[in-house]
Amino acid sequence: MSTLSIENVSSAYDGTVILKQLNLALNQGEIVALLGPSGCGKTTLLRAIAGLQPVTEGRISINGNLLNGDGVFVPSEQRDVGMIFQDYALFPHMTVAQNVLFGVRGLSKLERESRLDEMLTLVKLEGLAKRYPHELSGGQQQRVSIARSLAYEPDILLLDEPFSNIDSQVRNEMMLEIRQILKQHNVSAVFVTHSKDEAFVFADKLALFHHGSIAQYGLAETLYHHPKNRYVAQFLGAGNYISVTQADEFTVDSVLGKINSTTPLTFNKVGQVVGELLLRPEQLQLTLQDDGNGTIVERHYVGTACQYWVEVGKQRVEVRSQQLHLNIGQNVQITAQVDPMVIF
Ligand SMILES: Nc1ncnc2c1ncn2[C@@H]1O[C@H](COP(=O)(O)OP(=O)(O)OP(=O)(O)O)[C@@H](O)[C@H]1O
């Protein structure tokens, strides 16, 4: 049974359809990123899961309990979901302790104190219970908001762009820290972001949105290496698209020469153009060679690697290489290693 199950969910604002028959299932302890450009419906889905946005069609269930659909609507406060917003939404007139225990019900005084201690230890804020939000750094406020949403043990945690206000230098560290907390407690989470880099660091699975639909849902690696279409391929990273002709059952011809597939090609069009092959910049290798098939025309040093632009025939291809010593004007042989081939 999935922790969260979204089946054929649609939603509209004033008659304009925003979410179109979405499907998504999340297992216990998994973190999923709702990823996509601005305005594609990510926050609308998050709000629908929280019970803050009406659903016009479909079903939403948590741990097998139907919350929306078939005439059922469970109000937000009865859903056992925790929410963390972009601005943390802490109560400014309450101390850290009061903020953390705000949603906790039905515990004795002693149990509340022990829950508070547990939560503050979890987010490494021991000793700060009596402070007010304005006496904390942005990162500490963020951790109070996490402690508050975990304190009442929600079935699922919803996070709406929680890292967008955090300085880029500490963002990665904080994402990994919070991810570790969620993993330690086996908390399932849905996380909204428009940044693929954040999604890669924080989430196990990605749901890539496109105009209110999910273009592809799965493991980050699957979306990166086996994108279903060009939209998914382009959103997740740089790529070269090279026209290819089928040479035989395992090989295509291209401007880079013959490229082999380890698995048989699915089409049977020997001698015909079969589409454009996706080549990620790191799937290409460069060897210095006077009569090589390409010439380096641009070079950018990016820390541990170099980004080269290489002219091959009439095409320019981007190559990311650990070889840092190559220079503009040098001739190189470009070879490709792709497994499996993604051809659009
Ligand atoms: N209250 C509202 N009334 C009418 N339309 C709305 C309302 N809220 C959002 N929308 C529209 O719904 C669409 C989806 O909005 P949503 O906030 O879900 O997008 P998003 O993917 O989360 O974007 P962002 O990354 O910018 O937050 C947008 O076209 C937006 O203009």
The ligand as an SDF file (V2000), in Angstrom:
LIG
                    3D

 31 33  0  0  0  0  0  0  0  0999 V2000
   -5.7360   31.4760   -6.4550 N   0  0  0  0  0  0  0  0  0  0  0  0
   -5.5960   31.3360   -7.7730 C   0  0  0  0  0  0  0  0  0  0  0  0
   -6.5610   31.7530   -8.6320 N   0  0  0  0  0  0  0  0  0  0  0  0
   -6.4420   31.5850   -9.9720 C   0  0  0  0  0  0  0  0  0  0  0  0
   -5.3800   31.0030  -10.5600 N   0  0  0  0  0  0  0  0  0  0  0  0
   -4.3810   30.5610   -9.7710 C   0  0  0  0  0  0  0  0  0  0  0  0
   -4.4430   30.7170   -8.3370 C   0  0  0  0  0  0  0  0  0  0  0  0
   -3.3110   30.1910   -7.8160 N   0  0  0  0  0  0  0  0  0  0  0  0
   -2.5750   29.7320   -8.8740 C   0  0  0  0  0  0  0  0  0  0  0  0
   -3.2140   29.9570  -10.0380 N   0  0  0  0  0  0  0  0  0  0  0  0
   -2.7500   29.5910  -11.3880 C   0  0  0  0  0  0  0  0  0  0  0  0
   -2.5830   28.1720  -11.4300 O   0  0  0  0  0  0  0  0  0  0  0  0
   -1.4250   27.8210  -12.1970 C   0  0  0  0  0  0  0  0  0  0  0  0
   -0.5480   26.9090  -11.3580 C   0  0  0  0  0  0  0  0  0  0  0  0
   -0.0910   27.6250  -10.2100 O   0  0  0  0  0  0  0  0  0  0  0  0
    0.8620   26.9560   -9.1330 P   0  0  0  0  0  0  0  0  0  0  0  0
    1.0630   27.9350   -8.0500 O   0  0  0  0  0  0  0  0  0  0  0  0
    0.3460   25.6140   -8.7790 O   0  0  0  0  0  0  0  0  0  0  0  0
    2.1950   26.7930   -9.9970 O   0  0  0  0  0  0  0  0  0  0  0  0
    3.6530   26.3650   -9.5270 P   0  0  0  0  0  0  0  0  0  0  0  0
    4.0930   25.3120  -10.4770 O   0  0  0  0  0  0  0  0  0  0  0  0
    3.6560   26.0270   -8.0880 O   0  0  0  0  0  0  0  0  0  0  0  0
    4.4600   27.7010   -9.7970 O   0  0  0  0  0  0  0  0  0  0  0  0
    5.6210   28.4310   -8.9500 P   0  0  0  0  0  0  0  0  0  0  0  0
    6.8570   27.5870   -9.1350 O   0  0  0  0  0  0  0  0  0  0  0  0
    5.7310   29.7480   -9.6380 O   0  0  0  0  0  0  0  0  0  0  0  0
    5.1680   28.5380   -7.5400 O   0  0  0  0  0  0  0  0  0  0  0  0
   -0.7630   29.1320  -12.6070 C   0  0  0  0  0  0  0  0  0  0  0  0
   -1.1280   29.4090  -13.9400 O   0  0  0  0  0  0  0  0  0  0  0  0
   -1.3640   30.1540  -11.6600 C   0  0  0  0  0  0  0  0  0  0  0  0
   -1.4400   31.4160  -12.2950 O   0  0  0  0  0  0  0  0  0  0  0  0
  1  2  1  0
  2  3  1  0
  2  7  2  0
  3  4  2  0
  4  5  1  0
  5  6  2  0
  6  7  1  0
  6 10  1  0
  7  8  1  0
  8  9  2  0
  9 10  1  0
 10 11  1  0
 11 12  1  0
 11 30  1  0
 12 13  1  0
 13 14  1  0
 13 28  1  0
 14 15  1  0
 15 16  1  0
 16 17  2  0
 16 18  1  0
 16 19  1  0
 19 20  1  0
 20 21  2  0
 20 22  1  0
 20 23  1  0
 23 24  1  0
 24 25  2  0
 24 26  1  0
 24 27  1  0
 28 29  1  0
 28 30  1  0
 30 31  1  0
M  END
$$$$
